Amino acid sequence: MTLPVSTTSNERFFFAFQTYKKCLRLTMTDEHLSDLLVIDVEGDEASKVDLQESIDLFADMKSRRYPLKA
């Protein structure tokens, strides 16, 4: 006996992967690509995130860059 398996999420992932890979091939790191794919595949959960709260949290973080002396 076999059970049908839904491949919708896999197909959606690979479609998104191919789309992002083609569009941003030269400027994207593996970590950035991974983050974009998570947002695309988990869109329902990502849409629940309060963007203003995320922006405020990011703005309150200490600067992580150090100025270079010329």
mmJSON file of the N, C-alpha and C atoms, coordinates in Angstrom:
{"data_MODEL":{"atom_site":{
"group_PDB":["ATOM","ATOM","ATOM","ATOM","ATOM","ATOM","ATOM","ATOM","ATOM","ATOM","ATOM","ATOM","ATOM","ATOM","ATOM","ATOM","ATOM","ATOM","ATOM","ATOM","ATOM","ATOM","ATOM","ATOM","ATOM","ATOM","ATOM","ATOM","ATOM","ATOM","ATOM","ATOM","ATOM","ATOM","ATOM","ATOM","ATOM","ATOM","ATOM","ATOM","ATOM","ATOM","ATOM","ATOM","ATOM","ATOM","ATOM","ATOM","ATOM","ATOM","ATOM","ATOM","ATOM","ATOM","ATOM","ATOM","ATOM","ATOM","ATOM","ATOM","ATOM","ATOM","ATOM","ATOM","ATOM","ATOM","ATOM","ATOM","ATOM","ATOM","ATOM","ATOM","ATOM","ATOM","ATOM","ATOM","ATOM","ATOM","ATOM","ATOM","ATOM","ATOM","ATOM","ATOM","ATOM","ATOM","ATOM","ATOM","ATOM","ATOM","ATOM","ATOM","ATOM","ATOM","ATOM","ATOM","ATOM","ATOM","ATOM","ATOM","ATOM","ATOM","ATOM","ATOM","ATOM","ATOM","ATOM","ATOM","ATOM","ATOM","ATOM","ATOM","ATOM","ATOM","ATOM","ATOM","ATOM","ATOM","ATOM","ATOM","ATOM","ATOM","ATOM","ATOM","ATOM","ATOM","ATOM","ATOM","ATOM","ATOM","ATOM","ATOM","ATOM","ATOM","ATOM","ATOM","ATOM","ATOM","ATOM","ATOM","ATOM","ATOM","ATOM","ATOM","ATOM","ATOM","ATOM","ATOM","ATOM","ATOM","ATOM","ATOM","ATOM","ATOM","ATOM","ATOM","ATOM","ATOM","ATOM","ATOM","ATOM","ATOM","ATOM","ATOM","ATOM","ATOM","ATOM","ATOM","ATOM","ATOM","ATOM","ATOM","ATOM","ATOM","ATOM","ATOM","ATOM","ATOM","ATOM","ATOM","ATOM","ATOM","ATOM","ATOM","ATOM","ATOM","ATOM","ATOM","ATOM","ATOM","ATOM","ATOM","ATOM","ATOM","ATOM","ATOM","ATOM","ATOM","ATOM","ATOM","ATOM","ATOM","ATOM","ATOM","ATOM","ATOM","ATOM","ATOM","ATOM","ATOM"],
"id":[1,2,3,4,5,6,7,8,9,10,11,12,13,14,15,16,17,18,19,20,21,22,23,24,25,26,27,28,29,30,31,32,33,34,35,36,37,38,39,40,41,42,43,44,45,46,47,48,49,50,51,52,53,54,55,56,57,58,59,60,61,62,63,64,65,66,67,68,69,70,71,72,73,74,75,76,77,78,79,80,81,82,83,84,85,86,87,88,89,90,91,92,93,94,95,96,97,98,99,100,101,102,103,104,105,106,107,108,109,110,111,112,113,114,115,116,117,118,119,120,121,122,123,124,125,126,127,128,129,130,131,132,133,134,135,136,137,138,139,140,141,142,143,144,145,146,147,148,149,150,151,152,153,154,155,156,157,158,159,160,161,162,163,164,165,166,167,168,169,170,171,172,173,174,175,176,177,178,179,180,181,182,183,184,185,186,187,188,189,190,191,192,193,194,195,196,197,198,199,200,201,202,203,204,205,206,207,208,209,210],
"type_symbol":["N","C","C","N","C","C","N","C","C","N","C","C","N","C","C","N","C","C","N","C","C","N","C","C","N","C","C","N","C","C","N","C","C","N","C","C","N","C","C","N","C","C","N","C","C","N","C","C","N","C","C","N","C","C","N","C","C","N","C","C","N","C","C","N","C","C","N","C","C","N","C","C","N","C","C","N","C","C","N","C","C","N","C","C","N","C","C","N","C","C","N","C","C","N","C","C","N","C","C","N","C","C","N","C","C","N","C","C","N","C","C","N","C","C","N","C","C","N","C","C","N","C","C","N","C","C","N","C","C","N","C","C","N","C","C","N","C","C","N","C","C","N","C","C","N","C","C","N","C","C","N","C","C","N","C","C","N","C","C","N","C","C","N","C","C","N","C","C","N","C","C","N","C","C","N","C","C","N","C","C","N","C","C","N","C","C","N","C","C","N","C","C","N","C","C","N","C","C","N","C","C","N","C","C","N","C","C","N","C","C"],
"label_atom_id":["N","CA","C","N","CA","C","N","CA","C","N","CA","C","N","CA","C","N","CA","C","N","CA","C","N","CA","C","N","CA","C","N","CA","C","N","CA","C","N","CA","C","N","CA","C","N","CA","C","N","CA","C","N","CA","C","N","CA","C","N","CA","C","N","CA","C","N","CA","C","N","CA","C","N","CA","C","N","CA","C","N","CA","C","N","CA","C","N","CA","C","N","CA","C","N","CA","C","N","CA","C","N","CA","C","N","CA","C","N","CA","C","N","CA","C","N","CA","C","N","CA","C","N","CA","C","N","CA","C","N","CA","C","N","CA","C","N","CA","C","N","CA","C","N","CA","C","N","CA","C","N","CA","C","N","CA","C","N","CA","C","N","CA","C","N","CA","C","N","CA","C","N","CA","C","N","CA","C","N","CA","C","N","CA","C","N","CA","C","N","CA","C","N","CA","C","N","CA","C","N","CA","C","N","CA","C","N","CA","C","N","CA","C","N","CA","C","N","CA","C","N","CA","C","N","CA","C","N","CA","C","N","CA","C","N","CA","C","N","CA","C","N","CA","C"],
"label_alt_id":[null,null,null,null,null,null,null,null,null,null,null,null,null,null,null,null,null,null,null,null,null,null,null,null,null,null,null,null,null,null,null,null,null,null,null,null,null,null,null,null,null,null,null,null,null,null,null,null,null,null,null,null,null,null,null,null,null,null,null,null,null,null,null,null,null,null,null,null,null,null,null,null,null,null,null,null,null,null,null,null,null,null,null,null,null,null,null,null,null,null,null,null,null,null,null,null,null,null,null,null,null,null,null,null,null,null,null,null,null,null,null,null,null,null,null,null,null,null,null,null,null,null,null,null,null,null,null,null,null,null,null,null,null,null,null,null,null,null,null,null,null,null,null,null,null,null,null,null,null,null,null,null,null,null,null,null,null,null,null,null,null,null,null,null,null,null,null,null,null,null,null,null,null,null,null,null,null,null,null,null,null,null,null,null,null,null,null,null,null,null,null,null,null,null,null,null,null,null,null,null,null,null,null,null,null,null,null,null,null,null],
"label_comp_id":["MET","MET","MET","THR","THR","THR","LEU","LEU","LEU","PRO","PRO","PRO","VAL","VAL","VAL","SER","SER","SER","THR","THR","THR","THR","THR","THR","SER","SER","SER","ASN","ASN","ASN","GLU","GLU","GLU","ARG","ARG","ARG","PHE","PHE","PHE","PHE","PHE","PHE","PHE","PHE","PHE","ALA","ALA","ALA","PHE","PHE","PHE","GLN","GLN","GLN","THR","THR","THR","TYR","TYR","TYR","LYS","LYS","LYS","LYS","LYS","LYS","CYS","CYS","CYS","LEU","LEU","LEU","ARG","ARG","ARG","LEU","LEU","LEU","THR","THR","THR","MET","MET","MET","THR","THR","THR","ASP","ASP","ASP","GLU","GLU","GLU","HIS","HIS","HIS","LEU","LEU","LEU","SER","SER","SER","ASP","ASP","ASP","LEU","LEU","LEU","LEU","LEU","LEU","VAL","VAL","VAL","ILE","ILE","ILE","ASP","ASP","ASP","VAL","VAL","VAL","GLU","GLU","GLU","GLY","GLY","GLY","ASP","ASP","ASP","GLU","GLU","GLU","ALA","ALA","ALA","SER","SER","SER","LYS","LYS","LYS","VAL","VAL","VAL","ASP","ASP","ASP","LEU","LEU","LEU","GLN","GLN","GLN","GLU","GLU","GLU","SER","SER","SER","ILE","ILE","ILE","ASP","ASP","ASP","LEU","LEU","LEU","PHE","PHE","PHE","ALA","ALA","ALA","ASP","ASP","ASP","MET","MET","MET","LYS","LYS","LYS","SER","SER","SER","ARG","ARG","ARG","ARG","ARG","ARG","TYR","TYR","TYR","PRO","PRO","PRO","LEU","LEU","LEU","LYS","LYS","LYS","ALA","ALA","ALA"],
"label_asym_id":["A","A","A","A","A","A","A","A","A","A","A","A","A","A","A","A","A","A","A","A","A","A","A","A","A","A","A","A","A","A","A","A","A","A","A","A","A","A","A","A","A","A","A","A","A","A","A","A","A","A","A","A","A","A","A","A","A","A","A","A","A","A","A","A","A","A","A","A","A","A","A","A","A","A","A","A","A","A","A","A","A","A","A","A","A","A","A","A","A","A","A","A","A","A","A","A","A","A","A","A","A","A","A","A","A","A","A","A","A","A","A","A","A","A","A","A","A","A","A","A","A","A","A","A","A","A","A","A","A","A","A","A","A","A","A","A","A","A","A","A","A","A","A","A","A","A","A","A","A","A","A","A","A","A","A","A","A","A","A","A","A","A","A","A","A","A","A","A","A","A","A","A","A","A","A","A","A","A","A","A","A","A","A","A","A","A","A","A","A","A","A","A","A","A","A","A","A","A","A","A","A","A","A","A","A","A","A","A","A","A"],
"label_entity_id":["1","1","1","1","1","1","1","1","1","1","1","1","1","1","1","1","1","1","1","1","1","1","1","1","1","1","1","1","1","1","1","1","1","1","1","1","1","1","1","1","1","1","1","1","1","1","1","1","1","1","1","1","1","1","1","1","1","1","1","1","1","1","1","1","1","1","1","1","1","1","1","1","1","1","1","1","1","1","1","1","1","1","1","1","1","1","1","1","1","1","1","1","1","1","1","1","1","1","1","1","1","1","1","1","1","1","1","1","1","1","1","1","1","1","1","1","1","1","1","1","1","1","1","1","1","1","1","1","1","1","1","1","1","1","1","1","1","1","1","1","1","1","1","1","1","1","1","1","1","1","1","1","1","1","1","1","1","1","1","1","1","1","1","1","1","1","1","1","1","1","1","1","1","1","1","1","1","1","1","1","1","1","1","1","1","1","1","1","1","1","1","1","1","1","1","1","1","1","1","1","1","1","1","1","1","1","1","1","1","1"],
"label_seq_id":[1,1,1,2,2,2,3,3,3,4,4,4,5,5,5,6,6,6,7,7,7,8,8,8,9,9,9,10,10,10,11,11,11,12,12,12,13,13,13,14,14,14,15,15,15,16,16,16,17,17,17,18,18,18,19,19,19,20,20,20,21,21,21,22,22,22,23,23,23,24,24,24,25,25,25,26,26,26,27,27,27,28,28,28,29,29,29,30,30,30,31,31,31,32,32,32,33,33,33,34,34,34,35,35,35,36,36,36,37,37,37,38,38,38,39,39,39,40,40,40,41,41,41,42,42,42,43,43,43,44,44,44,45,45,45,46,46,46,47,47,47,48,48,48,49,49,49,50,50,50,51,51,51,52,52,52,53,53,53,54,54,54,55,55,55,56,56,56,57,57,57,58,58,58,59,59,59,60,60,60,61,61,61,62,62,62,63,63,63,64,64,64,65,65,65,66,66,66,67,67,67,68,68,68,69,69,69,70,70,70],
"pdbx_PDB_ins_code":[null,null,null,null,null,null,null,null,null,null,null,null,null,null,null,null,null,null,null,null,null,null,null,null,null,null,null,null,null,null,null,null,null,null,null,null,null,null,null,null,null,null,null,null,null,null,null,null,null,null,null,null,null,null,null,null,null,null,null,null,null,null,null,null,null,null,null,null,null,null,null,null,null,null,null,null,null,null,null,null,null,null,null,null,null,null,null,null,null,null,null,null,null,null,null,null,null,null,null,null,null,null,null,null,null,null,null,null,null,null,null,null,null,null,null,null,null,null,null,null,null,null,null,null,null,null,null,null,null,null,null,null,null,null,null,null,null,null,null,null,null,null,null,null,null,null,null,null,null,null,null,null,null,null,null,null,null,null,null,null,null,null,null,null,null,null,null,null,null,null,null,null,null,null,null,null,null,null,null,null,null,null,null,null,null,null,null,null,null,null,null,null,null,null,null,null,null,null,null,null,null,null,null,null,null,null,null,null,null,null],
"Cartn_x":[0.838,0.0,0.89,0.581,1.336,0.412,1.003,0.247,0.712,-0.206,0.209,0.912,1.96,2.734,2.609,2.331,2.221,3.612,3.844,5.145,5.031,3.917,3.697,4.756,5.072,6.059,7.442,7.794,9.087,9.147,8.07,8.036,8.107,7.404,7.413,8.819,9.499,10.859,11.797,11.772,12.699,12.387,11.105,10.754,11.321,11.132,11.664,13.186,13.81,15.268,15.791,15.186,15.628,15.422,14.302,14.013,15.047,15.306,16.28,17.683,18.013,19.357,19.616,18.623,18.785,18.887,18.025,17.965,19.18,19.681,20.724,21.99,22.295,23.397,24.734,25.067,26.399,26.527,25.414,25.512,25.032,24.764,24.152,25.075,25.125,25.859,24.909,25.458,24.624,23.677,24.173,23.34,22.161,22.425,21.358,20.329,20.79,19.885,19.031,19.628,18.896,17.815,18.149,17.173,16.002,16.296,15.224,14.311,14.894,14.087,13.186,13.685,12.856,11.671,11.913,10.823,9.819,10.307,9.406,8.587,9.225,8.531,7.617,8.055,7.263,6.547,6.013,5.384,4.261,3.479,2.374,2.887,3.931,4.507,5.234,5.907,6.648,5.709,4.504,3.561,3.021,3.182,2.71,3.697,4.902,5.935,5.613,5.677,5.452,6.729,6.664,7.856,8.352,7.436,7.863,8.611,8.139,8.831,10.224,10.332,11.637,12.583,12.065,12.884,13.347,12.443,12.802,13.873,13.745,14.754,16.114,16.117,17.361,17.981,17.138,17.634,18.229,17.708,18.203,19.502,19.89,21.124,22.328,23.385,24.617,25.226,25.944,26.604,27.631,27.656,28.591,29.754,29.775,30.834,31.812,33.037,34.064,34.589,34.706,35.2,36.672,37.01,38.401,39.114,40.333,41.115,41.874,41.777,42.446,43.823],
"Cartn_y":[-1.17,0.0,1.243,2.199,3.45,4.614,5.633,6.833,7.973,8.764,9.908,10.954,11.51,12.503,13.836,14.865,16.195,16.756,17.19,17.768,19.268,19.843,21.261,22.126,21.848,22.687,22.529,21.326,21.12,21.859,21.771,22.455,23.963,24.478,25.914,26.358,25.549,25.875,25.942,24.934,24.909,25.998,26.343,27.447,28.752,28.983,30.196,30.209,29.072,28.964,29.349,28.806,29.106,30.577,31.136,32.537,33.449,33.248,34.091,33.873,32.651,32.35,33.044,33.051,33.697,35.209,35.796,37.255,37.857,37.198,37.792,36.955,36.296,35.338,35.926,37.105,37.637,38.37,38.796,39.656,38.992,37.713,37.082,36.055,36.084,35.064,33.907,32.785,31.631,31.95,32.704,33.047,33.929,34.911,35.801,35.005,34.118,33.282,32.417,31.846,31.01,31.816,33.031,33.884,34.24,34.575,34.907,33.718,32.534,31.343,31.023,31.203,30.962,31.917,33.186,34.16,33.796,33.375,33.046,31.795,30.754,29.488,29.595,30.279,30.437,31.779,32.169,33.476,33.751,32.731,32.935,33.368,32.726,33.087,34.43,34.672,35.923,37.118,36.93,38.044,38.443,37.592,37.897,38.761,38.918,39.687,41.177,41.876,43.319,44.011,44.591,45.183,46.39,47.206,48.389,47.992,46.948,46.465,45.947,45.241,44.739,45.885,46.913,48.079,48.789,48.94,49.592,48.802,47.48,46.651,46.8,46.815,46.963,48.334,49.368,50.73,50.894,50.172,50.278,49.511,48.663,47.899,48.832,48.461,49.238,49.057,50.06,49.99,48.865,48.077,46.96,47.279,48.482,48.857,49.806,49.676,50.552,51.415,52.718,53.586,53.292,53.299,53.101,54.44,54.442,55.676,55.782,56.952,57.158,57.715],
"Cartn_z":[0.0,0.0,0.0,-0.836,-0.897,-0.583,-0.01,0.321,-0.574,-1.083,-1.899,-1.029,-1.558,-0.825,-1.544,-0.788,-1.373,-1.63,-2.832,-3.178,-3.416,-3.021,-3.272,-2.611,-1.354,-0.663,-1.289,-1.711,-2.373,-3.699,-4.468,-5.755,-5.564,-4.561,-4.285,-3.886,-3.075,-2.654,-3.856,-4.722,-5.849,-6.865,-7.04,-7.927,-7.377,-6.075,-5.45,-5.528,-5.28,-5.331,-6.711,-7.749,-9.107,-9.444,-9.006,-9.286,-8.637,-7.35,-6.656,-7.194,-7.51,-7.991,-9.327,-10.209,-11.509,-11.374,-10.552,-10.448,-9.756,-8.757,-7.923,-7.876,-8.948,-8.978,-8.521,-8.959,-8.694,-7.367,-6.787,-5.61,-4.33,-4.356,-3.197,-2.553,-1.239,-0.503,-0.2,0.212,0.554,1.706,2.681,3.844,3.43,2.56,2.082,1.28,0.408,-0.374,0.537,1.545,2.491,3.206,3.635,4.32,3.414,2.154,1.216,0.953,0.853,0.608,1.793,2.994,4.182,4.185,3.882,3.841,2.761,1.6,0.5,0.793,1.273,1.517,2.729,3.757,4.978,4.972,3.84,3.685,4.661,4.996,5.928,7.292,7.765,9.059,8.973,7.866,7.714,7.656,7.137,7.054,8.42,9.418,10.771,11.555,11.042,11.735,11.623,12.744,12.765,12.281,11.081,10.489,11.275,11.774,12.525,13.792,14.458,15.656,15.3,14.18,13.74,13.415,12.758,12.416,13.68,14.648,15.907,16.656,16.691,17.352,16.678,15.352,14.606,14.855,14.888,15.1,16.492,17.47,18.842,19.082,18.145,18.303,18.22,18.906,18.824,17.437,17.022,15.728,15.735,14.693,14.6,13.661,13.127,12.199,12.878,12.504,13.03,11.886,12.111,11.026,10.734,9.479,9.069,9.073,9.558,9.568,8.263,7.647,6.365,6.555],
"occupancy":[1.0,1.0,1.0,1.0,1.0,1.0,1.0,1.0,1.0,1.0,1.0,1.0,1.0,1.0,1.0,1.0,1.0,1.0,1.0,1.0,1.0,1.0,1.0,1.0,1.0,1.0,1.0,1.0,1.0,1.0,1.0,1.0,1.0,1.0,1.0,1.0,1.0,1.0,1.0,1.0,1.0,1.0,1.0,1.0,1.0,1.0,1.0,1.0,1.0,1.0,1.0,1.0,1.0,1.0,1.0,1.0,1.0,1.0,1.0,1.0,1.0,1.0,1.0,1.0,1.0,1.0,1.0,1.0,1.0,1.0,1.0,1.0,1.0,1.0,1.0,1.0,1.0,1.0,1.0,1.0,1.0,1.0,1.0,1.0,1.0,1.0,1.0,1.0,1.0,1.0,1.0,1.0,1.0,1.0,1.0,1.0,1.0,1.0,1.0,1.0,1.0,1.0,1.0,1.0,1.0,1.0,1.0,1.0,1.0,1.0,1.0,1.0,1.0,1.0,1.0,1.0,1.0,1.0,1.0,1.0,1.0,1.0,1.0,1.0,1.0,1.0,1.0,1.0,1.0,1.0,1.0,1.0,1.0,1.0,1.0,1.0,1.0,1.0,1.0,1.0,1.0,1.0,1.0,1.0,1.0,1.0,1.0,1.0,1.0,1.0,1.0,1.0,1.0,1.0,1.0,1.0,1.0,1.0,1.0,1.0,1.0,1.0,1.0,1.0,1.0,1.0,1.0,1.0,1.0,1.0,1.0,1.0,1.0,1.0,1.0,1.0,1.0,1.0,1.0,1.0,1.0,1.0,1.0,1.0,1.0,1.0,1.0,1.0,1.0,1.0,1.0,1.0,1.0,1.0,1.0,1.0,1.0,1.0,1.0,1.0,1.0,1.0,1.0,1.0,1.0,1.0,1.0,1.0,1.0,1.0],
"B_iso_or_equiv":[0.0,0.0,0.0,0.0,0.0,0.0,0.0,0.0,0.0,0.0,0.0,0.0,0.0,0.0,0.0,0.0,0.0,0.0,0.0,0.0,0.0,0.0,0.0,0.0,0.0,0.0,0.0,0.0,0.0,0.0,0.0,0.0,0.0,0.0,0.0,0.0,0.0,0.0,0.0,0.0,0.0,0.0,0.0,0.0,0.0,0.0,0.0,0.0,0.0,0.0,0.0,0.0,0.0,0.0,0.0,0.0,0.0,0.0,0.0,0.0,0.0,0.0,0.0,0.0,0.0,0.0,0.0,0.0,0.0,0.0,0.0,0.0,0.0,0.0,0.0,0.0,0.0,0.0,0.0,0.0,0.0,0.0,0.0,0.0,0.0,0.0,0.0,0.0,0.0,0.0,0.0,0.0,0.0,0.0,0.0,0.0,0.0,0.0,0.0,0.0,0.0,0.0,0.0,0.0,0.0,0.0,0.0,0.0,0.0,0.0,0.0,0.0,0.0,0.0,0.0,0.0,0.0,0.0,0.0,0.0,0.0,0.0,0.0,0.0,0.0,0.0,0.0,0.0,0.0,0.0,0.0,0.0,0.0,0.0,0.0,0.0,0.0,0.0,0.0,0.0,0.0,0.0,0.0,0.0,0.0,0.0,0.0,0.0,0.0,0.0,0.0,0.0,0.0,0.0,0.0,0.0,0.0,0.0,0.0,0.0,0.0,0.0,0.0,0.0,0.0,0.0,0.0,0.0,0.0,0.0,0.0,0.0,0.0,0.0,0.0,0.0,0.0,0.0,0.0,0.0,0.0,0.0,0.0,0.0,0.0,0.0,0.0,0.0,0.0,0.0,0.0,0.0,0.0,0.0,0.0,0.0,0.0,0.0,0.0,0.0,0.0,0.0,0.0,0.0,0.0,0.0,0.0,0.0,0.0,0.0],
"pdbx_formal_charge":[null,null,null,null,null,null,null,null,null,null,null,null,null,null,null,null,null,null,null,null,null,null,null,null,null,null,null,null,null,null,null,null,null,null,null,null,null,null,null,null,null,null,null,null,null,null,null,null,null,null,null,null,null,null,null,null,null,null,null,null,null,null,null,null,null,null,null,null,null,null,null,null,null,null,null,null,null,null,null,null,null,null,null,null,null,null,null,null,null,null,null,null,null,null,null,null,null,null,null,null,null,null,null,null,null,null,null,null,null,null,null,null,null,null,null,null,null,null,null,null,null,null,null,null,null,null,null,null,null,null,null,null,null,null,null,null,null,null,null,null,null,null,null,null,null,null,null,null,null,null,null,null,null,null,null,null,null,null,null,null,null,null,null,null,null,null,null,null,null,null,null,null,null,null,null,null,null,null,null,null,null,null,null,null,null,null,null,null,null,null,null,null,null,null,null,null,null,null,null,null,null,null,null,null,null,null,null,null,null,null],
"auth_seq_id":[1,1,1,2,2,2,3,3,3,4,4,4,5,5,5,6,6,6,7,7,7,8,8,8,9,9,9,10,10,10,11,11,11,12,12,12,13,13,13,14,14,14,15,15,15,16,16,16,17,17,17,18,18,18,19,19,19,20,20,20,21,21,21,22,22,22,23,23,23,24,24,24,25,25,25,26,26,26,27,27,27,28,28,28,29,29,29,30,30,30,31,31,31,32,32,32,33,33,33,34,34,34,35,35,35,36,36,36,37,37,37,38,38,38,39,39,39,40,40,40,41,41,41,42,42,42,43,43,43,44,44,44,45,45,45,46,46,46,47,47,47,48,48,48,49,49,49,50,50,50,51,51,51,52,52,52,53,53,53,54,54,54,55,55,55,56,56,56,57,57,57,58,58,58,59,59,59,60,60,60,61,61,61,62,62,62,63,63,63,64,64,64,65,65,65,66,66,66,67,67,67,68,68,68,69,69,69,70,70,70],
"auth_comp_id":["MET","MET","MET","THR","THR","THR","LEU","LEU","LEU","PRO","PRO","PRO","VAL","VAL","VAL","SER","SER","SER","THR","THR","THR","THR","THR","THR","SER","SER","SER","ASN","ASN","ASN","GLU","GLU","GLU","ARG","ARG","ARG","PHE","PHE","PHE","PHE","PHE","PHE","PHE","PHE","PHE","ALA","ALA","ALA","PHE","PHE","PHE","GLN","GLN","GLN","THR","THR","THR","TYR","TYR","TYR","LYS","LYS","LYS","LYS","LYS","LYS","CYS","CYS","CYS","LEU","LEU","LEU","ARG","ARG","ARG","LEU","LEU","LEU","THR","THR","THR","MET","MET","MET","THR","THR","THR","ASP","ASP","ASP","GLU","GLU","GLU","HIS","HIS","HIS","LEU","LEU","LEU","SER","SER","SER","ASP","ASP","ASP","LEU","LEU","LEU","LEU","LEU","LEU","VAL","VAL","VAL","ILE","ILE","ILE","ASP","ASP","ASP","VAL","VAL","VAL","GLU","GLU","GLU","GLY","GLY","GLY","ASP","ASP","ASP","GLU","GLU","GLU","ALA","ALA","ALA","SER","SER","SER","LYS","LYS","LYS","VAL","VAL","VAL","ASP","ASP","ASP","LEU","LEU","LEU","GLN","GLN","GLN","GLU","GLU","GLU","SER","SER","SER","ILE","ILE","ILE","ASP","ASP","ASP","LEU","LEU","LEU","PHE","PHE","PHE","ALA","ALA","ALA","ASP","ASP","ASP","MET","MET","MET","LYS","LYS","LYS","SER","SER","SER","ARG","ARG","ARG","ARG","ARG","ARG","TYR","TYR","TYR","PRO","PRO","PRO","LEU","LEU","LEU","LYS","LYS","LYS","ALA","ALA","ALA"],
"auth_asym_id":["A","A","A","A","A","A","A","A","A","A","A","A","A","A","A","A","A","A","A","A","A","A","A","A","A","A","A","A","A","A","A","A","A","A","A","A","A","A","A","A","A","A","A","A","A","A","A","A","A","A","A","A","A","A","A","A","A","A","A","A","A","A","A","A","A","A","A","A","A","A","A","A","A","A","A","A","A","A","A","A","A","A","A","A","A","A","A","A","A","A","A","A","A","A","A","A","A","A","A","A","A","A","A","A","A","A","A","A","A","A","A","A","A","A","A","A","A","A","A","A","A","A","A","A","A","A","A","A","A","A","A","A","A","A","A","A","A","A","A","A","A","A","A","A","A","A","A","A","A","A","A","A","A","A","A","A","A","A","A","A","A","A","A","A","A","A","A","A","A","A","A","A","A","A","A","A","A","A","A","A","A","A","A","A","A","A","A","A","A","A","A","A","A","A","A","A","A","A","A","A","A","A","A","A","A","A","A","A","A","A"],
"auth_atom_id":["N","CA","C","N","CA","C","N","CA","C","N","CA","C","N","CA","C","N","CA","C","N","CA","C","N","CA","C","N","CA","C","N","CA","C","N","CA","C","N","CA","C","N","CA","C","N","CA","C","N","CA","C","N","CA","C","N","CA","C","N","CA","C","N","CA","C","N","CA","C","N","CA","C","N","CA","C","N","CA","C","N","CA","C","N","CA","C","N","CA","C","N","CA","C","N","CA","C","N","CA","C","N","CA","C","N","CA","C","N","CA","C","N","CA","C","N","CA","C","N","CA","C","N","CA","C","N","CA","C","N","CA","C","N","CA","C","N","CA","C","N","CA","C","N","CA","C","N","CA","C","N","CA","C","N","CA","C","N","CA","C","N","CA","C","N","CA","C","N","CA","C","N","CA","C","N","CA","C","N","CA","C","N","CA","C","N","CA","C","N","CA","C","N","CA","C","N","CA","C","N","CA","C","N","CA","C","N","CA","C","N","CA","C","N","CA","C","N","CA","C","N","CA","C","N","CA","C","N","CA","C","N","CA","C","N","CA","C","N","CA","C","N","CA","C"],
"pdbx_PDB_model_num":[1,1,1,1,1,1,1,1,1,1,1,1,1,1,1,1,1,1,1,1,1,1,1,1,1,1,1,1,1,1,1,1,1,1,1,1,1,1,1,1,1,1,1,1,1,1,1,1,1,1,1,1,1,1,1,1,1,1,1,1,1,1,1,1,1,1,1,1,1,1,1,1,1,1,1,1,1,1,1,1,1,1,1,1,1,1,1,1,1,1,1,1,1,1,1,1,1,1,1,1,1,1,1,1,1,1,1,1,1,1,1,1,1,1,1,1,1,1,1,1,1,1,1,1,1,1,1,1,1,1,1,1,1,1,1,1,1,1,1,1,1,1,1,1,1,1,1,1,1,1,1,1,1,1,1,1,1,1,1,1,1,1,1,1,1,1,1,1,1,1,1,1,1,1,1,1,1,1,1,1,1,1,1,1,1,1,1,1,1,1,1,1,1,1,1,1,1,1,1,1,1,1,1,1,1,1,1,1,1,1]
}}}
